Amino acid sequence: MSNTMEPHVSNDPNDLSENALLGNMLQGIRRHMQYSLGCDSQSANNEYNFRATAFSVRDRIMHNWLQTRQRMQSTPARHVHYLSLEFLMGRSLNNAVMNLGLEGDLRSALVNLGLDLEDIVEQEHDAGLGNGGLGRLAACFLDSCANLRLPVAGYGIRYEYGMFKQSIEKGRQIEAPDHWLRDGNLWEVERHEDTKHIQFYGRTERYVDEHGRPHSRWVETQDILAVPFDMPIPGHDNGTVNTLRLWKATATDEFDLGEFNAGDYTESVADKNTAEQISMVLYPNDASENGKELRLKQQYFLVSSSIQDVLKDWVGRNGADFTNFAAENCFQLNDTHPACAVPELMRLLMDQYLLGWDEAWKITSQCMAYTNHTLLPEALERWSVSMFDRLLPRLLEIVYEINERFLGEVAERFPGDSELIKRVSIVEEGHDPHLRMAYLAIVGSYSVNGVAQLHTDLLKQGLFSDFHKIWPSKINNKTNGVTQRRWLSHCNPGIRNLLNETIGTGWTDDLEQLSDLAPYADDENFLHRWKGVKQTNKERLATYVKANTGISIDSSFMIDVQVKRIHEYKRQLMNILHVIHLYDRILRGDTEGMVPRCVLLGGKAAPGYHIAKLIIRFANSVFQVINDDPRSKDHLRCVFFPDYRVSAMEMICPGTELSEQISTAGKEASGTGNMKFMMNGALTIGTLDGANIEIREKAGAENFFLFGLNAPEVAETRRQYDPNAIIAADSDLQRIMELIEGGRFNQNHPGVFGELVAGMRNPNDQWLTIADLRSFIDAQQRVNEAYKDSVQWNRMSVLNTANSGWFSSDRTIQQYADEIWQTQALPRNQG
């Protein structure tokens, strides 16, 4: 225990003085330690210290959470329901502490207990509710909605197990269960009273009501329960606390007591186990039919429970009068995963509340909005009609009716264009017909948005061009953003403090104020301080990498980072080829003027994605050879960071100097990692893809390292692509391929990387790795030359941060609110 003098503890609940707040925080930790955990501070371990601290912080949230819910009910503003299969929240303690303005008080209270806030924070598991950019975007959006005091609630699934924990063994990715809930979730509140019944299987039947009107109902179903757990989403110092509602699947009965008593223990709990599978694992492997069915179950489970929840609240306040429902409610579909929301809302309005088709469709089509996140046709979800019919027979009837009416309208507007009708049909006919879920979302929504200007333009010109022809004003752009509160203020305290001292604190809520930093890019004293903070961040990252990988990196090296989901279109492979090029130069003694560089790569490959997993193995094999070669130690160090996640990015991002955003042009919808790195002063090397285009426009072309083909050039190159001729004409590329094909990086496993080599040399390689490699190497050389001028490099770094204001998720969400949702901010909490 510390001997630090303890502050005065006020007994007056209205005393908001600094000493009283500190005393109450200290008092709260001790109270929870004793009464919630049955422990005392002398015998508590770090887990108990974390739990008592988290409980005490949560206490500060509850009053505002209740008040926010009351204001949502009493304020006439359109309510938005954000449906997403992923919410990659990361850790909640530090985020809550920062947004509530408690950091100083909490640190002082913990010092009185002989504790350190950073040690406490490390005890919290990352919430395993998402995979990558899609889920982290949803989390940033919820933060911004709360910060802007918008009446928005998130709806997701309470997965027992997250994506997976990744470890690297002999260079290979090894997946282990991510049981993030094994110690419980201190931030959630279970709401049994709002449990919903979800139906599967069964059949539909027709009947006529007492007024002679025909109706349908779904009967003989297998039901499960959806139990809600609410997590608070606090705004930044504004008294607003929004809600993320997560659904857990359980059986309608705990188990069959008769079977249990008869000795059939396995069968007695079979229904319970089957039901709980739905919320057990994020993204089950859908390579099998059972896996596909479970994935569809998850999607329907999310939308049915969420829409039932919204309708129950509406009817409780308005009765069965749905006249104003669409005007006062909006469902935002985060990608195609929640597309079943369209037929499900129709089903509930017609079958449960007995509305006619036209009335139900008018409501549905005026309150659904869809965000598309991909330009890859193969990533647009399709479900076989046979499986959909077996699992969701009533919904299939409604989908067919939606499609029939839609195609009738198309035929009327474009008479004789049978090919158009075939192309836009929600039902893809054939031997094994499928439902095109993106098409269902488009037809059922009043707004369809892309997430970067290039992405939206390509949707209009390519993937959804037919729908753009039918509805020229439906597709719109909302360039993604990230929350500066987590991705600058929280994760980079050194830069935060320097910004606060230099331009004030207003940027935390209005990131455009970072533009006030631009004049300081020419201030020698400021640049010196900026460089010092960046160096401290690099040293912190080096310590973190050593602790997690055992690899030592020199913090004086340039830190070159690519961390994201492993996928061929993101071209981690090209990054590795450049590393091999640098290694080849080292082997040839061509090191004059070479800036020492540490290349850090990280990300997970989907368990069933063979090539992505092979890329991870290739990276680790190359990196080990280079790190083990004493000739490299003064020039090049390479790290594959395992189990990349939100809390890891919070350490990696501030220490990064070069951000690799090198996807094939026309393939990345937006990217958000590129925005986080820019915000923290990293310079970008990238193609004209996704939000890179807007980043380059904002930062200035001179502060961005551009390379590669643009989207039209990519399309043109594919027509006559000859990667082998490109290699043969370039001695650097020849040597890279000779090192790989000669077995330099796989001496004990001949031919193991043959698929990667064959893919790069294939004229049908849609990622065009070899086509862009020369340009990439040349751009990296420009990076090398720029880094030698420390003053100029730091000037460019400052300007990247100063011009990153556009990429705040606050700006994105305000555009959603104004242009899609048509909703307004709630008044501030009173008292």
N, C-alpha and C positions, 0 to 999 in steps of 0.2 A: 504493500500500500504506500502511496505517496504521502509525504509529509506536507504537501502543499496546503496552505490554509484554505479551508472550504468556504464557499460563499454563503451569505445569509439566505436562508430558505424562507420565502414569504408565505404566509397563510392566506393572503388575499388573492383570490382567483383572478381579479381584475388588474393586479399589479403586473404591468408589462415592462418594468424596468429591466435593465441588463442583468443585474444580480438576481432578480426574481426568476427570470427565464432560465438562467444558468442553474440556479438552485432547483427549480422544478425539473429540469432535465436530469440532473444528478439524482434527485429524489425519485424520479420516474424509473431510472435504471435500477436503483436499489429496490424499489417497490416490486418491480417485475421479477428481479432476481429472487426475491424472497417469496412473493405470493403467487406469481405465475409459474415459476420454475422450481420452487422449493429448494433454493440454494442460497449460499451466502458468498460474498465477493472473495473471501479468502480461499474457498474451495472450488470456485468456478473455473472452468477451462474456457478456451477461446470460443467454443460453440455456445456455451451458456452466456458468455459476455456478448456475443453477437445477438443472440435471441433477446436478451434483456434490452439491449440497445435498440434493436429493430422494433420491439413492442413499444418502447418509449417514444420513438419517432412516429410510429403509427398512431399513437394517441393524439399527436398533434394534427393528424389528418382527419380524424373522424368527425369533428364538429363541422369542418368545412365541407366534407363529403355529404353529410346530411343536408346542410344548407343548400348545396349545389343541386341536389336532387329536388328539393322543394322549389327552388327557383326555376328549374326546368319544367316542372309541372304547372307553375303559375305564370310563366312568361310566354306570350304568344309568338313563338318562333318555330320554324320548321325543324323537327327533330331528325337527325341523321343517324342511320344504323349502319356501321361499317363492318361488312361481312368479309372475313378473311380466314383462310385455313392456317395462316401463320401470323404470329406476333413475336418477333425475336426481341424480347424485352431486355435481355441481359440482366444485370443486377439491379435491384430496386433501392437498396439502402442509400447509396451515395446520390442517386438521382433524386430521391425524396428529400434528403438533407439539403441538397443544393437548391431545389425548387422552393423549399420552405424557408430558406435563409437561415438554416440552423447550424451551419458548419462551425462557426466560431464557438457558439455555445456548447455544441456537442464535444468539440475537441477539448475545451476547458473542463467539461464534466468528466470526460474520460481520463484526462491527466490527473484529476483528483482521485481516480480509481487506479492509477498506475497503468493506464491502457493507452494504446495508440489507435487512432481511427483507421489507418491503413491496414493494420493487422486485423481489426474487426471486420472490415469490408471483405477481406480475403476469405472469410468463412462462408460467404454466401455463394450458392451455386448459381450459375447462369440459368435463367429460366429457359428450358428447352422447348420452346413453343414455335420454333421456326428453323429454317434451313439457311437462307442467305438474304440476298437483297430484297426480295418480296416481303419477307417477314420483318426485316429491320426497317424498311420503308413504312410499314404499317405502324411500327412502334414510334417512329419519328412523327408520323402524322397524328397519332393520339397525343403525343406531347404538345404538338403545336395547337391542336384543337383545344386542349386545356389552357394553354397559354393565351389563346385568343378568346377564351371564354365562350366557345361555341357549343351548342347543345348536341354533342356527338358522343355516341356510345359505341365501343368496339364489341364485336361478337366473334368468338373463336372457340377452339376445343382445348380442353384441359388435358393435354397429353401426359400420360404417366411417364413415358420415356420420350426423350427428345430425338433429334436426328440420329446421332450415335457419337460415342467418344472415339476419336481417332488416335491411334498410336502407329508408330513406324517401326517395323521389325524386319531387319534385313532388307531395308529399302521399300518394303511393301506396306500399303495401308492395311491396318488391322482395325476392324470395327468391333466396338464393345457397347453394351447398352448404356445409354445416358439416363440413369434413373435420378433425374434432377429433383424429384419429389420425395426421395427416400427419407428426408428429414422433415417433410412437410413444407408448406409455403406460408410463411408468417404474414404475408401481405393479403391473403385472400379471406373472404368471408363467405361461408356456405349459406345459400338461400333455399332451403328445402321447400319453403312455401311456394316457390315459383317453378317447381319441377314440372316437366312436360312429358306427355306420352308421344312416342315416335313410332310410326307404323312401317312395317316392311312386309313384303310378300302378299299373300292373300289374293283377292279378286275384287272386281267391281260389280255392282248390281244397280239396276235402274229401279226407280219407284216413282209414284205420283203422289204429291201431297194432297192435303184436304181441299186445296183450291184447284186441283186438276193440273198443276204444273209439274213437268217431269224433272227429276233430279237423279244424281248418281251418289253412291256411297261406296266406300272402301271397306270391305268386310273380310272376316276370317284371317286377320292379319296376325303377324308375330310382333308384339309390341315390346319396346324397351323404354326406359326412363332416361330423361336428360335432366341432370341435377346441376343448377347453376352455382358457380363460385365467382364472386366479384372481386376484382382487384382495383384499388384506387389509382387514378392517374392525376397527380397534382400538377396544376399550372405553376408558373414561376411567380411566386410572391404576389398572387392576385386573389387568393381565397377560393379559387375554383378547383374542384376535384372531380374529374369525370370518371367514368367507369368502363372497365374492360370486363365483360361477362364471358366466362369460359364454361363450357358444358362438359360434364362428365357423364359417361354412359353407364347405367346400371340395369340389372334385371328387374322386372316388375315384382318378382318374388325372390327372396334371398336364395332359396333352394326348395326342391320337392321333398317335403318331410316324409311322405309315404315311401318314396324310393330310398331315402336315407335310412329309415327304420328297417326297410327290407334288406339292407346291406349293400345296395348299389350306390356306393358313395360317389363314384365318378359321375354317373348320370344325374345324380341329385343336384349337382351344382353346374351341370353342363350349360343350361340356359344363362346362368349368371356369368360364366366365363365367356360365352359367346358374345353376350351383350357388352361386357367390359372391353372386349377386343377393339371396339370402335374408337374408344378414346385412349387406347393403350400406347400406340406408337405413331409418331409423326411419319407420314409417308411410308406405309408398308410397301414392301417390294411387290410391284404389280406385274411381274413377269409371268405369274401364273393366273389362272382364272379366279382362284380364291383371292389372290392379292388384288386383282381388279375389282372384285365385288366388295371387298373391304374398303377400298379407296372410295368407291361410289357411295357406300354406306356412310362413310365419314362426311362426305360432301352433303348428302341429304340430311344427315343428323344435324349438321351445323345450321342449315337454312331452315329446316322445319322447326327446330326448337326456338331459333331466334325470331322467326316471323310469328310463331304462336305467341311468343313473349310480347312482341309489339302489339299484336291484335288484342291480347288479353288486357293490356294496359289501356288501349284505345276504348274498348268496349266498357271497361270499368269506369271510364270518365265520360263517354259519349253515348253509351248504349250501342245498338246495332245500326246506328246511322253513320254510313261511311261517306257521306257527301263531301266532307272536307279532308278525308284521310290522305289523299295524295298531296294536297296542298300543305299538309302539316307533317308529312313523313317522307323520307327518302331512304332508299337502300342502296348503298354504294357497294358494288361487287368488285372485290379486289382480285382481278384475273377471272378466268373461267371457272375456277373451283366452285364458287357459289351460284353458278348459272341455274341450278335447280330452283333457285328462289323465284324465278319467273313462273313456272307451272305450279309451284307450291302455294304461292300467294293466290293464284287463280283457284286452286283446289279449295283452299280454306274459305275464300270469299263465296264460292259457289256451293260447296258441299256442306260447310258448317254454318255459314251465315245466309245461305239461300239467295245470293244475288244472281241475276242473270248473266249470261256470257258477256254481253256488250258492256254492262256496267262494271263487271269485274275486270274486263280487259282495259277499259278506260282508266280505271284506278291503277292497275298493275303497270301499264305502259307509261304512266305519268309519274311513277315514283321509283322506278328502277334506273340505275346509272351504272355503267360498266367501264372499268379500267382495263385496258389491254397492256400486257407486259412483255410481249414477245413478237419478234418478226420471223421466228422459225416455224414454218407450217407444221412440222412434226411435233411441235410443243403445244399445239392447239388440241385440247382434249376431245376425244371421240369415244363414245360408249356404244357397244353393240346393242342393237335393238332387242335381241333375245334376252340378254342379261338385264337390261333396263326393264323389260316387260316382266320378267320373273321377280325382280326386286321391288319395282315401283310401278305396278300396273296402272294405277289411276293416273299417275303423272304422265305415263306414256300416252294415254288417251288424250290428255290435254295438250301435250306437245304436238301430236299429230293434228289436232284441231287448230292449234296456233299456226302450224306450217301450212295447212290447207287454206286457211283464210289469207295468210300472208302471200302465198303463191298466187292466189286468185287476184289479189290487188296488183301484184307485179304483172300478171298476164293482162290485166285491164290497162295498166299504164304503158306497157311495152308489148303490144300485141304482136304475136308471131315470133317473138324471141325465145324460142324453146331452150336454147343453150343457156341464156341468162337464168331462166327458171331452174334449170338443172343445177347450175353453179351455186345459186343462193339458197337452195333448199336446205332446211335444217336436217332433213333425213337424207343421208347419202345412200342412194339405192345401190343394189348389187346383190351378189350371191349371199353376202353377209352384211346386211344394211347396218349403218351406224348413225348415231346422232352427233351432229357437230355442235358442241356446246357453246363455242364462241358465237356461232350464228344465232343460236337461241338467245344468248345474252344481247346481241345486237338488235334482234327483232323486238325483244321485250323491253328495251331500254329507251329512254328519251335522250340520253347522252352517252356517247362512246368516246373515251379520251385515250390518247397516247401519252407518253411520259417524257418525251423530248421532242424538239421540233422536227428533227430528221425522222425519228421514229413515226411521228404522226403523219408526216408527208409521205413516207413509204407505205403506211397503212392505206392512205387514200389512193396512192398510185398503184399499189400492188395487192397486198394481202386482202384488203377489204374494198378494193376499187369498185366492185359491183354494188356494194351497199352504199358507197359514197355517191354513186350514180343515182341510186334510188332516193337517198336522203342526203343531199349535198351539205346540209347544215348540221348533221348529227355528230360527225366525228370532229373532235376538237383537241387541242393540245394543252396539257398541264405539265410543264417540265418539273421533274421531281426535285426535291430538296431534302436536306437533313437538318436535324435540330442542332443549333449551335450551342445549346445549353449542355448537352452531353458531349458533342463532338468537338467542342473548343473550350468552353468554360470549365467543364468538369474534367475532361481528360488531359488538358494542357494548362495546369495552373500557372506555370511560368509565363507563358504567353498571355494568359488571362490577366495576370497581375500587371504585366507591362502595358497591355491595352488599356486597362482601367486607369492606370496612372497617366497614360498619354492622351487618350481621347475620351475618357469618362466611361461610365458603366452602361450607358443606354443601349449599346450594341447587343447586349444579352437578350433584349426583347425586340430590337430593331436592327437586324444585321446590316442593313444598308448604311448604318452609321460607320461601318468599317471603312467606308470611302474616305473618312477623315484621316485615315492612317497614311494615305498615299503620299502627301508631302514629306512624310518622315523617311520615305525611301531614299531621299537625298541628304539625310541628316547623318553625318559620320558618327556622332556619339550614339544615336539611336540604333544604327546598324550594328555597332559594336555590342550593344546590349542585346539586340536581337540574336546575334550570332552566339552570344554567351548562353542564352536560354536554350537555343537549339542544341548547343553542345551538351548542356546538362540533360536534355531530353534523350540525346543519343547515348549518353552514358547510362541513363536509367534503362533504356532499351537493351543495351549490351548486357547489363546485369540480369534483366528479365530473360533474355535469350539463353544466357549461360545456365540459369536456374531451370529452364524448361527443356533444353536440348543438350547441355553439357559442352556446347561449342562456344569458344571464346572468340569474340569479335573485337577488333580495335575500333574504338569510337572516333578515331581520327579519320577512318575510312569514310568515303561517301556511302550513305545508306540508301540502297536501291531496292525498292519493295514492290512485289506483286502478291497481294493476298486477296483471294476471292474463290468462289466455287470453281473446281477444276472442270473445265469443259473445253472441247476442241476449238470452239469459236472464240474463246477468250485468249487462246494462243499462248498458254504457258510454255508450250513447246518451242515457240519462236524465241522466247526469253532464254530458255536453256541453250538454244543454238547460239545465241549471242555470247552466253557464258563460255561455251566451248570455243568460240572465236577468240575471246580474250585469253583463254588457256593456251590455245594454239600460238598466239603471239608470245606468251610467256615462254613456251617451249622453244620457240625460235629466237629468243633473246630480243624480241622487238618490244621492249618495255619503256623506251625513252618517251617521256611525256605522259606515260600511262598513270592516271589518277588511281590510287588504291581504292578498291571498291568492295563493299560487302553486299552481296545479292541475297535478299531474303524472300523466299517463296512460301506460300501457305495456302491451304484450302482443302476441302474435302471433296472426294469423288463419290457420286452415288454408288451404292454397293453393287448394283447391276451394270454399271457403266465401265466395261472392260478397258476401253482405250484410255479413259480418264485415269483409271487406276494404273495403267501401264505408264502413263506420263509421270505420275508420282514416283513410280519405281525408277524411271529413267532419270528424273531429277536427282533423286537420292544417290543413284549410282555415279552420275557425273560429279555431284557435289563431293562425294567421299573421295573420289580419285583426286580431285583438285585440292581438297583440304589436306589430304595425306602427302601431297607432293611438296617438299620443302622449297621448291623453286617458286611456289605460288604465295608463300606466306606474307611477303611484303607487298603483294599486288592484288590478290583476290581471295576472298573468303566467301563461302556459300553456306546457306542455312535453309533447310526445309523445316518450317515451324509447324509442329503437330497440333492437332485439335484446335484449329483456328476458330475463334468465337468472339462475341462482343467484347468481353473483358480483355481478351488478347489485343483486339484492335485498339482499345483505349490506351494500351501501352505502345503499340507499334506506330500508330498514326502520328503522334507528336515527334517521334524520333526519325521519321522518314524524310529524306531529302529529294528523292526521285520517285515519282509515282508512275508505275507501268500500267497504261490503259490502252492495250495494243490489240484489241479485238478486230476481226475482219470487218471492214466498213460495211454497214447495212445489216449487221447481225445483233449488236447490243442495243436493247431498247433505250436505256438511259445510262445506267450505272449510277451508283451513289457513293461508292468508295472513292471515286475520282473527286467528288465534291468534298468529302471529309479531308482528304489529303491536301487539296487546294486551300481549304479553310485554315489548315495548320501550317501553311507556308511551304509545302512541298511543291516542286516543279513537276509538270506532267510531260511525259513522253507518250505520244498517242497518235492514233489515226483519227480521221474525221468520221467518228462513229458515236452514236448516242449523244449524251450530253457533253462529250468532248468538244463538239463544235461550239456550243454556247460557252463552255469554259474558256476556250481559246479566244472567243470574241470578247469576253469580259476581261480576261487577264491581259490581253494584247498578244498578237502573234509573236512578238519578239520575246515573250515570256513563256513560251510553250514550244516544246520540241516536236514538231510535226513530221510524220513520215507516212509512207504507204499510199496505196490506191484509195480513192474515194469511192462512194457507193456506185455511181455510174461506171467508173473505170473497172470496178470489180466485175460488174455484169459483162462488160465488153471483154475483159481478159479471159473470162471463163470460156468464151467461144473458141479460142485458139491457144489455150494454155499449154505450155511445154516446159514443165519445171526442170526436166533433165537438160534441156538446152541452156536454161538459165544457169544451172550449176556448172555445166561444161565451159561456159564463157566467163566464169568468175573464179579466180584462183583461191580467194578466201573461202568461198562456199565449197569448192572442191576439197579443201583441207578439212573443213568441218565434217563433211560427209565421210571422208577417208578415216578420220578418227573414230567416228561412230561405227561405220561398216567394217573397220579393221578390228573391232572388238576392244578398243582401248577402255571402254567403260563397262564391259561385261565379259571379262576374260574367262570367268568361271561358268558363264552361262551363254554359250555361243547362240547367236540368232534370236535371243530373247526380245530384242527391240526391232526385229524385222518388220513387224506390222507398222511401227511408227515410220520407219524408213520408206516402206512401200507406200504408205499414205502420203508422205511428203513428195515422193517422186511420181505419184499418180496424176496424170493430166486432169482427172475428175475430182481432185482434192478441192472441195468447195471452200476450204478455209484459206487457200492460196498462201500458205506459209512461205514457200520458196519465193513466190512473186514479190513479197514485201520484205524479204530478209535483207537484201542489199541496202535498201532504203533505211531499214531499221539499224543496221550496223553503222551507216553513215550518220544517222541522227544521234546514235549513242556516242559517236566520236565528237559531235558538236556538244553534247552534254559534257564529255571529258574536258574539252577546251574551256567551256564556260565555267566549270567548277574550279579551274585553276585560279580564276580571278575571284577571290573571296568576297570582295566588296560588291562586285557586280552580281554575283550569285545571290548574296543576301538581299541586295536591292530587288532582284527578281522575286525572291521569296516573299518579301514584304508586300510587293505589288500583287502577288497571287492572293494573299490574305486580304488585302485592302479591297480587292475587286470580287470577293466571294459572296458579297451580300445577297446577290440574286438567288443563290443556291440554298437559302434558308427554307426549311419546310414550312415556316410561318408564311412566307410569300406564296408557296404552292397552295397551302390550305386556304389562305384568304381568297385565292382565285377559285378554288373549288366552292367555297362558301358563296362567293358573289356570282359566279358564272354557271355553276351546276346545281348546287344545293339550294340556292336562294334562301339562305338563313342568315341570322344576325347574332351578334354577341349577346350573351346574357348580361344583366347588370352585375356589378361587383357585389360580393358578399358584404353585408352590413354587420360590422362588429366581429 
